[in-house]
């Protein structure tokens, strides 16, 4: 059963018009079948105005609380009038301080043991079914970036509750291709590089074939690695029926643009009409240009324009 924990007002304000309005966040807990709890939040940036639309923003692969990720405020502007739905990952709460360190020492052990694509998708479905049951919203929008893009793609492939999805820099069909791209990025083609790639490929195969093996590599546990390495993202996207916008930076150092292009081409050639594809030639995985300047705001404007084009009744 969903439990409301608290309601509080942020000291920060977000401006939609000339007048900034205080944001109100409702925090909820919902129990998983294993007895643990999912923390999630519904943020209302205009509490006195009812919105019939809720926007869910999914974070990437970092071990951080979704409440402490600054880009959420930018992504929220993809549909400013919507309420905002944010879901914590397994064993993470807002008490965990923000860190840019991908291998932070204080990352909860339960997170490292349990986090995976499957776990995130399961949590999301549990939450959105609970939110939908309240009858407060007619429309659900979704945005995810990096790993959050992959999770968004899976969710969109398994439900008709999501009315439109924007996912960015989620890579191609196979995660292994993305990791190899990341290993090779900016490095000369040497014997050492070849050995590094072979070493990772061997490790990946070892993890997949030895399902009882438990280890933490680059800030992720075995379940996470197995779920990402075994996912066929093309197969997931082929099942999506609702409108979807896929965005990809061409200077992405973390995922393979070539693999993403091939995946999209395959979908288009198969006759899939609901997917739009937009690329950004001079931006990296975080939507920064060569000078290090963030262009996320421009990307968000594109997402908003696309949402507007597919919107039917969104507020």
C-alpha positions as CSV (number, residue, x, y, z in Angstrom):
1,X,0.0,0.0,0.0
2,X,1.2,3.5,-0.8
3,X,2.0,5.6,2.2
4,X,2.4,9.4,2.2
5,X,5.5,10.3,4.2
6,X,5.6,14.1,4.1
7,X,4.8,17.2,2.2
8,X,7.3,20.0,2.1
9,X,8.1,23.1,0.1
10,X,11.4,23.6,-1.7
11,X,13.3,26.8,-0.9
12,X,14.2,26.9,-4.6
13,X,11.7,28.2,-7.1
14,X,11.1,27.4,-10.7
15,X,9.8,30.0,-13.1
16,X,7.3,29.2,-15.8
17,X,6.2,32.7,-16.5
18,X,7.4,36.0,-15.2
19,X,6.5,34.9,-11.7
20,X,8.4,32.1,-10.0
21,X,6.3,29.7,-8.0
22,X,7.3,27.5,-5.1
23,X,7.5,23.8,-5.7
24,X,5.8,21.3,-3.4
25,X,7.0,17.8,-3.1
26,X,5.0,14.8,-1.8
27,X,7.2,11.9,-0.7
28,X,5.7,8.4,-0.8
29,X,6.8,4.9,0.1
30,X,5.6,1.7,-1.4
31,X,6.6,-1.8,-0.3
32,X,8.3,-4.3,-2.6
33,X,7.5,-8.0,-2.3
34,X,10.9,-8.5,-0.6
35,X,9.9,-6.2,2.2
36,X,12.1,-3.3,1.1
37,X,10.5,0.1,0.2
38,X,10.6,2.2,-2.9
39,X,10.8,6.0,-2.3
40,X,9.2,8.2,-4.9
41,X,8.2,11.8,-5.1
42,X,5.5,13.8,-6.9
43,X,6.6,17.4,-7.4
44,X,4.1,20.1,-8.1
45,X,5.6,23.3,-9.3
46,X,2.3,25.1,-9.3
47,X,0.5,23.4,-6.3
48,X,-2.7,25.5,-6.6
49,X,-3.2,24.5,-10.3
50,X,-4.3,20.9,-11.1
51,X,-2.4,19.3,-14.0
52,X,-3.9,16.3,-15.8
53,X,-0.4,15.3,-16.9
54,X,2.5,13.8,-15.0
55,X,6.1,13.7,-16.3
56,X,8.4,10.9,-15.1
57,X,12.1,11.6,-15.3
58,X,14.5,8.6,-15.1
59,X,18.1,9.1,-14.1
60,X,21.2,7.3,-15.5
61,X,23.4,4.6,-13.9
62,X,24.8,6.7,-11.1
63,X,24.5,5.8,-7.4
64,X,22.7,9.0,-6.4
65,X,19.4,10.1,-5.1
66,X,17.2,11.4,-7.9
67,X,16.4,14.4,-5.8
68,X,20.0,15.6,-6.0
69,X,20.4,15.5,-9.8
70,X,20.4,19.0,-11.1
71,X,19.5,18.1,-14.7
72,X,16.0,17.1,-13.5
73,X,15.1,20.8,-13.3
74,X,16.1,21.2,-16.9
75,X,14.3,18.1,-18.1
76,X,11.2,19.2,-16.2
77,X,10.8,22.1,-18.6
78,X,10.1,19.6,-21.4
79,X,6.5,19.9,-20.2
80,X,6.4,22.7,-17.6
81,X,2.8,22.4,-16.7
82,X,3.0,18.7,-15.7
83,X,3.6,17.3,-12.3
84,X,6.9,15.6,-11.9
85,X,7.3,11.9,-10.9
86,X,10.7,10.8,-9.5
87,X,11.6,7.3,-8.4
88,X,14.6,6.3,-6.3
89,X,16.6,3.2,-7.2
90,X,16.8,0.2,-4.9
91,X,18.2,1.0,-1.4
92,X,18.8,4.7,-2.3
93,X,17.1,7.5,-0.4
94,X,17.4,11.3,-0.4
95,X,19.7,11.0,2.6
96,X,22.5,9.8,0.3
97,X,24.7,12.9,-0.5
98,X,25.4,13.6,-4.2
99,X,28.7,12.4,-5.6
100,X,30.2,12.5,-9.1
101,X,32.3,9.5,-8.2
102,X,31.0,6.5,-10.2
103,X,32.7,4.1,-7.7
104,X,31.8,5.9,-4.5
105,X,32.7,4.1,-1.3
106,X,29.4,4.9,0.4
107,X,27.1,3.5,-2.2
108,X,24.6,1.2,-0.4
109,X,25.6,-2.5,-0.6
110,X,22.0,-3.5,-1.1
111,X,22.0,-1.3,-4.2
112,X,25.2,-2.9,-5.6
113,X,23.7,-6.4,-5.0
114,X,20.2,-5.7,-6.3
115,X,20.2,-2.9,-8.9
116,X,19.5,-4.0,-12.4
117,X,17.4,-3.0,-15.4
118,X,14.8,-5.5,-14.4
119,X,14.7,-4.1,-10.9
120,X,14.2,-0.6,-12.1
121,X,11.5,-1.6,-14.5
122,X,9.7,-3.6,-11.8
123,X,9.8,-0.6,-9.4
124,X,8.6,1.8,-12.1
125,X,5.6,-0.3,-12.9
126,X,4.7,-0.7,-9.3
127,X,4.8,3.0,-8.8
128,X,3.0,4.1,-12.0
129,X,0.2,1.6,-11.4
130,X,-0.2,3.1,-7.9
131,X,-0.2,6.7,-9.3
132,X,-2.6,5.8,-12.0
133,X,-5.0,4.2,-9.5
134,X,-5.4,7.6,-7.8
135,X,-7.2,8.9,-10.9
136,X,-5.3,12.2,-10.7
137,X,-3.7,12.0,-14.1
138,X,-5.0,11.4,-17.6
139,X,-1.6,11.5,-19.3
140,X,1.9,10.0,-18.5
141,X,5.0,11.4,-20.2
142,X,8.5,9.9,-19.7
143,X,12.0,11.1,-20.2
144,X,15.2,9.1,-19.6
145,X,18.9,9.6,-20.4
146,X,21.8,7.1,-20.7
147,X,20.7,4.1,-18.6
148,X,17.5,5.9,-17.9
149,X,16.9,5.9,-21.7
150,X,17.3,2.2,-21.8
151,X,14.9,1.8,-18.9
152,X,12.4,4.1,-20.5
153,X,12.5,2.1,-23.7
154,X,11.8,-1.1,-21.8
155,X,8.9,0.5,-19.9
156,X,7.4,1.9,-23.0
157,X,7.6,-1.5,-24.7
158,X,5.5,-3.1,-22.0
159,X,2.6,-0.8,-21.3
160,X,0.1,1.5,-23.0
161,X,0.0,3.7,-19.9
162,X,2.8,5.9,-21.2
163,X,1.5,8.4,-23.8
164,X,4.9,9.6,-25.1
165,X,8.5,9.0,-24.3
166,X,11.8,10.9,-25.0
167,X,15.0,8.9,-24.5
168,X,18.5,10.2,-25.1
169,X,21.9,8.7,-25.5
170,X,20.8,5.2,-24.7
171,X,23.1,3.5,-27.2
172,X,22.5,0.8,-29.7
173,X,21.1,-2.8,-29.7
174,X,23.8,-4.4,-27.5
175,X,25.4,-2.9,-24.4
176,X,28.7,-4.7,-25.2
177,X,29.1,-2.6,-28.3
178,X,28.6,0.6,-26.3
179,X,31.2,-0.5,-23.7
180,X,33.7,-1.4,-26.4
181,X,33.1,2.0,-28.0
182,X,33.7,3.7,-24.6
183,X,37.0,1.7,-24.2
184,X,38.2,2.7,-27.6
185,X,37.1,6.3,-27.6
186,X,40.0,8.6,-28.3
187,X,42.7,5.9,-28.0
188,X,45.1,4.7,-30.7
189,X,44.6,1.3,-32.1
190,X,47.3,-0.6,-30.3
191,X,47.9,-4.1,-29.0
192,X,47.3,-2.9,-25.5
193,X,43.8,-1.6,-26.5
194,X,43.0,-4.9,-28.2
195,X,44.0,-6.7,-25.0
196,X,41.8,-4.4,-22.9
197,X,38.8,-5.1,-25.1
198,X,39.4,-8.8,-25.1
199,X,39.8,-8.7,-21.3
200,X,36.4,-7.0,-20.9
201,X,34.7,-9.2,-23.4
202,X,36.0,-12.3,-21.5
203,X,34.8,-10.9,-18.2
204,X,31.4,-10.2,-19.7
205,X,31.0,-13.7,-21.0
206,X,32.2,-15.1,-17.7
207,X,29.6,-13.1,-15.8
208,X,26.8,-14.2,-18.1
209,X,27.6,-17.9,-18.0
210,X,28.3,-18.0,-14.2
211,X,25.0,-16.8,-12.8
212,X,26.0,-17.4,-9.2
213,X,29.1,-15.2,-9.5
214,X,28.9,-12.0,-7.4
215,X,31.2,-9.1,-7.9
216,X,31.3,-5.3,-8.2
217,X,32.9,-3.8,-11.3
218,X,32.9,0.0,-12.0
219,X,30.3,0.7,-9.4
220,X,27.9,-1.9,-10.5
221,X,27.1,-5.4,-9.2
222,X,26.7,-8.7,-11.2
223,X,22.9,-8.4,-11.6
224,X,23.3,-5.0,-13.2
225,X,26.0,-6.3,-15.6
226,X,24.0,-9.3,-16.6
227,X,20.8,-7.4,-17.2
228,X,22.6,-4.8,-19.4
229,X,24.7,-7.2,-21.3
230,X,21.9,-9.5,-22.1
231,X,19.3,-6.9,-23.2
232,X,18.4,-6.7,-26.8
233,X,17.3,-3.1,-27.1
234,X,16.2,-3.4,-30.7
235,X,13.7,-6.1,-29.6
236,X,12.3,-3.8,-26.9
237,X,11.9,-0.8,-29.2
238,X,10.2,-2.9,-31.8
239,X,7.4,-3.5,-29.3
240,X,6.8,0.2,-28.5
241,X,3.4,1.4,-29.9
242,X,3.2,4.9,-28.4
243,X,5.1,7.9,-29.7
244,X,8.8,7.9,-29.0
245,X,11.6,10.4,-29.6
246,X,15.1,9.0,-29.5
247,X,17.9,11.6,-29.3
248,X,21.6,10.8,-29.8
249,X,24.7,12.9,-29.5
250,X,27.2,12.3,-32.3
251,X,30.2,12.9,-30.1
252,X,29.0,10.5,-27.4
253,X,32.0,9.0,-25.7
254,X,29.9,6.5,-23.7
255,X,27.7,4.8,-26.2
256,X,28.2,3.8,-29.9
257,X,26.5,6.2,-32.3
258,X,27.1,3.7,-35.1
259,X,25.3,1.0,-33.2
260,X,22.4,3.4,-32.4
261,X,22.1,4.4,-36.1
262,X,22.0,0.8,-37.2
263,X,19.3,0.0,-34.6
264,X,17.1,3.0,-35.7
265,X,17.6,2.1,-39.4
266,X,16.4,-1.4,-38.6
267,X,13.3,-0.1,-36.9
268,X,12.5,2.3,-39.7
269,X,13.1,-0.3,-42.4
270,X,10.7,-2.7,-40.6
271,X,8.0,-0.1,-41.0
272,X,7.8,1.3,-37.5
273,X,6.2,4.7,-37.7
274,X,6.0,5.8,-34.1
275,X,9.7,6.4,-33.5
276,X,11.4,9.7,-34.3
277,X,15.2,10.1,-34.3
278,X,17.1,13.3,-33.8
279,X,20.9,13.6,-33.6
280,X,23.2,16.4,-32.3
281,X,26.5,16.5,-34.3
282,X,28.7,18.4,-31.9
283,X,27.6,17.3,-28.5
284,X,28.8,14.6,-26.1
285,X,27.0,12.2,-23.8
286,X,26.0,15.0,-21.4
287,X,25.0,17.3,-24.3
288,X,28.1,19.5,-23.9
289,X,29.9,21.0,-26.9
290,X,33.7,21.0,-27.5
291,X,34.1,24.1,-25.2
292,X,32.4,22.2,-22.4
293,X,29.2,24.3,-22.5
294,X,26.0,22.5,-21.7
295,X,23.4,22.6,-24.5
296,X,20.8,20.6,-22.5
297,X,18.4,23.5,-22.5
298,X,18.4,23.5,-26.3
299,X,17.7,19.7,-26.3
300,X,14.9,20.1,-23.8
301,X,13.3,22.7,-26.1
302,X,13.4,20.1,-28.9
303,X,11.8,17.6,-26.6
304,X,9.1,20.1,-25.7
305,X,8.4,20.9,-29.3
306,X,8.1,17.2,-30.1
307,X,5.8,16.6,-27.0
308,X,3.7,19.5,-28.3
309,X,3.4,17.8,-31.7
310,X,2.2,14.5,-30.4
311,X,0.1,16.0,-27.5
312,X,-3.6,15.3,-27.3
313,X,-5.0,16.9,-24.2
314,X,-1.7,17.3,-22.2
315,X,-1.7,20.1,-19.7
